[in-house]
Amino acid sequence: MKWFSLFSGIGGFDLALQNTGQEIVGACEIDKYARETYKKNFGRYPSETDATKIIPEQLPNIDGLCAGFPCQAFSIAGKRLGFEESRGTLFFEIARITKQKRPKILLLENVKGLLSHDKGRTFETILKTLDELGYDAEWQVLNSKYFVPQNRERIFIIGHLRGASTPKIFPIKESIERNVETRSKTQKSRKLVSSQTIPTIDSGYQKGYGNRAMIYMSFKSANMKQRIQKRDTTWILTAANNDFGIIEKGSIRRLTPLECERLQGFPDGWTSGVSDAQRYKQLGNAVTVPVVEFILSKLLELH
């Protein structure tokens, strides 16, 4: 499959695509330091710099579009939701390119707080927009701790171009079955919560949004204070504001950039060549590569 990577950062999505045998036909990143890290590892700069200036007609044909995008409020006017309400946000650039290129698959990532952002209106507008564009959407909050020793929850949204049938990827349970139980299933939405820990998996599905009521899943605040938990012999980190720490000999020290690369599933030295401050920032903004690889493996089974 041919993919375009939007808001590529240091190439977390791109690395996962590469590792699963996909073809990356274009990428876009505006941050100059992230562009340097991308070039160091892929041998080329992202083909585009500013997403707002992309001319979709000039892009190659694509089967998939992936993006980790900022969580921004939409300007809701009355009850009118959807594509027009997303103008002025970076999600609009995703929608604008999607409207023209019509990829079969959209793979989007955001912080878990997207679900409650602006009292849920942001997420509702995203789903409505995807529906208007002809995509059936499904989503799930996945915790990186099931793939790497890091407690990091992110929401992944998959949009399937509407056709004769729509494959369902979520909920993904293979890696988490032993710690998760199904608690409810209502209107094509499912919630998986652990009986022993705070909720780490939320998922839902939407086909033809129409006028049905939205269903949202419960979750903790996205701005939780940093805490460190011990699971067997592995220390799992939950961090806010891209801070990284680990307990060593009874005291907390900051993780090194190399350790952060490993926690995010990047090869050693992926971010070398820029300052440590930039390395922490880049890795904090990146997707956890093994999580994306796992999702892609499920997508590839159906396409």
N, C-alpha and C positions, 0 to 999 in steps of 0.2 A: 504494500500500500504506500501511496505517496502522501507525505504529510507536510503541512506548513506549521511552524512553531512561532507563536505570537507571544510577545513579552518573554523572550527566551531566557533572560538572565544569563547564568553561566552554563546553561545547557542541560539542566536536569532532565527535562522531558526529552530533549534531543539524544542524550546518552541512553535513556531507556529505549527510545525508538531504535537507535543504532544497535543496541544489544539484543533486540528482538527481531532484527533483520528488516526493519522498515527503511524506506527511502525518505530522506529529508530534502525537500526541493526548495525550501526557503525558510528563513528565520528573521525575526525582528527584535531588536533590543536597542534602547536609547542610551543607557548608562555607559559612559566611556570605559569605565574600569571593568564592568561586566563584559563588554565587547572584547576587551583585551584577553580576559580569561577564556572566553569562548573561542577566540582565534587560536590561542595557545593549544587548545585541546582538539579542535576540529580542523585546524589548518586554514581557516578562512573566517572572515568577519561575518556576522549575520547579514544577510542580503539586504535587509531593510533596517532603517534606524528609527524613524518616527511612525508609529502605527497610524496616527491621524492623517498622514500624508500618503499612505498606501493607496494606489489605484488598483482595485481588485481585478480589473480587466487585463492588467499587465502581469498578473501573477500566473504561474503555470496551473494547469488543472490539478486538483488535489482530491484525495480520498478521505483525508482526515485533517482536522485543525485542532491543535492543542494550545492551551494557554493557562497560565496562572495569572489572574488579574486582580487589581486592587479592589477592595470593598468600598464602594462609593454609593452614597444615597442618590436616588433618582428624584426628579421634580415631579411629584404626582399631582396631576390636575384633576380634581374630582375623582370619578371612578374609572377614568380612562387609563388603562395600563398598556404596557407592551413596547414595541419597537420605538415609537416616537418618544416615549417617556425616558428612554435610555440615552437620548442625545446629551452630549456634554460629558459623558463618562467613558472610560476606557472599555467598558463592556459593550458600548455602542459600536466600537471599532470591530469587536468580534462579530457582532450582529451584522454590521455593514458588509464585512467580507463574506460572511456566511450567506447572506442574501444573494450575493452575486456568484460565488463559486460553488455553492451547493455541495459541500463535502458530505460523504455518507455518514461520517462520524465526527462529533465534537467531543473533545475530552478536556474538561475545565477543572481547575483546582482553586480553592480559596480557603481562608481560615474558617474554622467552625462557626465563628461568630456571625458569618454571613446569614445564617438561618434566622437570627434575631435582629440583624442590623435594621435600623429605622423601623423598629417594631414589626419586623417581618415583611415590610413592603418591598425592600430591595430584592429579597429572594423571590417573592411573588411576581415582581416585574420581570425578573430573569426567566422564570418558567413561562410566563405569559408571552414574552418575546420569542422564546424558542418555539412555542406552539404556533404563533403567528407565522413564523418562518418555515413551518412544516416539519418540525422535529418533535418526536416523542422523547421525553426526558426522564431519566432516572438518576438517583443520587444516593450517596452513602458517605457517612463520616467514617473514615478509616484512621486507626491509630498506628503510627509507625512502629510501636513497640512489638508488634507481631512480626516484624521483619528485621528490625535493628534494635539495639538496646537504647531506645530513646522514646519517651512518652510525648508524642506529638500528634495531635488530632487535626485532620484537614478534611474538608468536604470535597468530594469528587463528583462532578456532574457529567453524565454522558448524554449527548443528544444523538438520537438515531433518525436519519432522514426518513420521513414517513413513507411507507410503501406497503407492499402486500402483507408483510409481517415485520414485527419489531423484536429483535433479540433482546433478552434481558440478561444483564451481567450481574446486577446487584439483587439481593444482598450477597456479598462474598462471605462465605462462612468457613471455607476449608481450613484456614489458619487459626480460627478463633472458636471453633465449635465447643471445645472443652470448657471455655470460660463464659459462654454466652447462652442465653435461653430466649426463645421467642415469647414475647409478652402479649402482643396484640397484632391484629391484622385488620385494617379498616380502609375501605375505599382504595384498594391497590397500594396502600402504604403500609410499611412494616417497620416495627421498631424492635431492635435487638438490644437488650441490656443485660449486664452481668448482675448476678445476684450477690456478688461479693465485693465488687468495686464500683466506682462511679461509672455512668454510662460511657462507653467508648465507641459504640457502633450505632449509628442512626442511618436509616435508609428510606427511600421512598420511590414511587414510580408514578409517572403522569403520562397518559396517552390521551390526546385530544382534551386539553384543559377545560374548554368550554366554560360553563358557569358553576362548576362544582366547587364546593368549599375547599379551601386549602387545609392541609393537615401538616402541622409542624411537630417536630420531635423535641423533647426536653433536653437541655444541656446546661452545662456550667458556663459561667461568664468567660468570654475569650480573654479577659484581662486578669486571669488568676495569678496570684503571687507564685513565685518560683518555689517548687518543692522537689525534694528528692526522695524516691521511694526505693526500698530494697526488695527485690524479687529473687529468692534463692541466692545465687552468688553474683547476680548481675545488678548493677546500679542503673536505674532508669531515670532519666532526667525529664522533668517538665519545666520548660522555661518560658518566660514572657520577655518581650522586648529584645529578642535575639541574644539574651545572656546565656552563658553556658557554664556549668559548674559540676564538680564531682567531689565526693567525699574521699579523702585520702589520709590515712593515719589519723583519723578523728577530726580533721579540719577540712574546710571546703576550699578548693582551689579552682581556678578557671581552667576550662578545657583548652588544650592547644588547638590551633587551626587544623593540624593533622588529625587529631581525635575527632574534631567536628566533621571533617571530610568523611571519615569512616562511619560516623553516626548517621550521616546523610546518604551513605552508599556510594560515594565518589571514590575513584582511585586516589591513592596517596599523591599529594602534590598537585592536585587538580587546580587549586587556586593559588599556587605559588607564583611569584612574579609581581604581586601587588602587596600593599602594606597589610599588616595583620588586622588593622581596623577594617580594611576593605574585605579581607578574607572572612572575618566574622559576619560582616554585613551580607556578603554574597551567599554564604552558606546558610545564614538565617532566613534569607528570602527564598532559598531554593526548595524544590520538591525533594522528598526522600525517594531516591532513584528506585530501590527495590519495590516500593509500593506501586509506582507507575509501571514498572516491568510486569508485576503481577496482574494489574488491570489489563495491560496490553495483551498478555498471554491469554486472558479470558476472551478479549475481543477477537483475537486472531482465530480462536477456536470456532467462531461463528461467522467469520468473513474470509 
